[in-house]
Amino acid sequence: MPYPMISDGGGRIGTVYGVYDEAAGVDIRGRFIIDPDFVIRAMEVLTPEVGRNVSELLRQLKAFQHVAATGEVTPSGWQPGRSTLTPGPALAGKVWKEWKTDEAF
């Protein structure tokens, strides 16, 4: 996946995204999924002593791509090939009935 690598020595970018620690003079760990329309779809901010989960990042990227391509929605923990949900008023408050929790993980 091609993406730019940049430096944020002055903290200008980190300040915009709320991850710049002014006292330490560094950005803390932040991960942002930004769609092609430049809308932030997901974000995660962790303090330095806890690492991020790359597998979860990849799962979320696949889920956002699936949603964009199909209009369906993905339940918690969704993986490619598993059931999705069709959004709408009829689904409100009934996700637990529709989501097949007996699917293998």
N, C-alpha and C positions, 0 to 999 in steps of 0.2 A: 504494500500500500504506500504509494508515494505521498509524502507530506513534508512541508518545510520544517527545518530545524532552525531555531532562532535563539538569540541571546536576549535577555531582558535585564541587563546590568543596572539600569536606572529604575526598574520596577514599574515602568509605565504600563506595560501590558498586564502585569499581575495586579496592579491597582484597579484597572478596568474590570477584571474578572474577580476581584475580591480575594486574591490569594497572596498578595504582597505583604510580607512581614517587615514593616518599616524599621522596627527596632533591630532586627537581625540583618536587614539589608538584602534579603533574598525572597524569592517566591517559595511558598510552601507547595506541597504536592497537590496539583489540581489536574483534573481530567475533564475535558469538555467534548461532547459530541455535538458538532455544528452541522446542520444540513446544508444542502446546496443553495438554499435561500438565505443562509447566514443566521438561521434561528437556532438557538441553543436548545437541543432536545434532551440532553442529559448532562449532569455534572456531578463530580465527586471531588471532595476536598479532604485530604488526610494530613495529619501531622507527620513529620518526617520519620518517626519511629515505626510506622505501620506502612507496609507495601501495598501497592494496588494489585488487583486481580486481573491479569491480562485475559484469562479465559472468559471472565464476565464481560469485559469490554468487547471482545469479539462476539459473544452471544448477543449483546445489546445492539451492536452494529448490524448483525444479521436480522435481528428483530425489526429494527427501524427500516431496513431495506425492504423486508417483507411487507410491512405495514404500508410503505410508500407504493409498492408495486401492486398490492391487492386491495387495500382499503380495510382489510381485516385488522383485528387487534390481537395482541399476544398476551396471554396470561403470565403471571409470575413464573419464572423458571423455564419459560418456553424455549424449546430447541427446534431447529429446522426439522420438518417432517412431522412434528407433533400438531395436535389440534389447535386451531385458532378460534376466535370468536368474531361474530358479526356485530359491530356496534349499532346501537340504536336504543330508543326508549324502552323497548321490550326487554332489553338486557339489564337495565338498571336494577340493582339490588338482587339480581339472580345469577351473577357470574358463578357462584358456587354450585348452582344446579347444572349449568351448561358445561363448565370446565370438567373434563374427564380426568379426575385425579388418579385413576387406576392405570393410566398409561405408564409404561416403563420409562424410567429416567435414563 
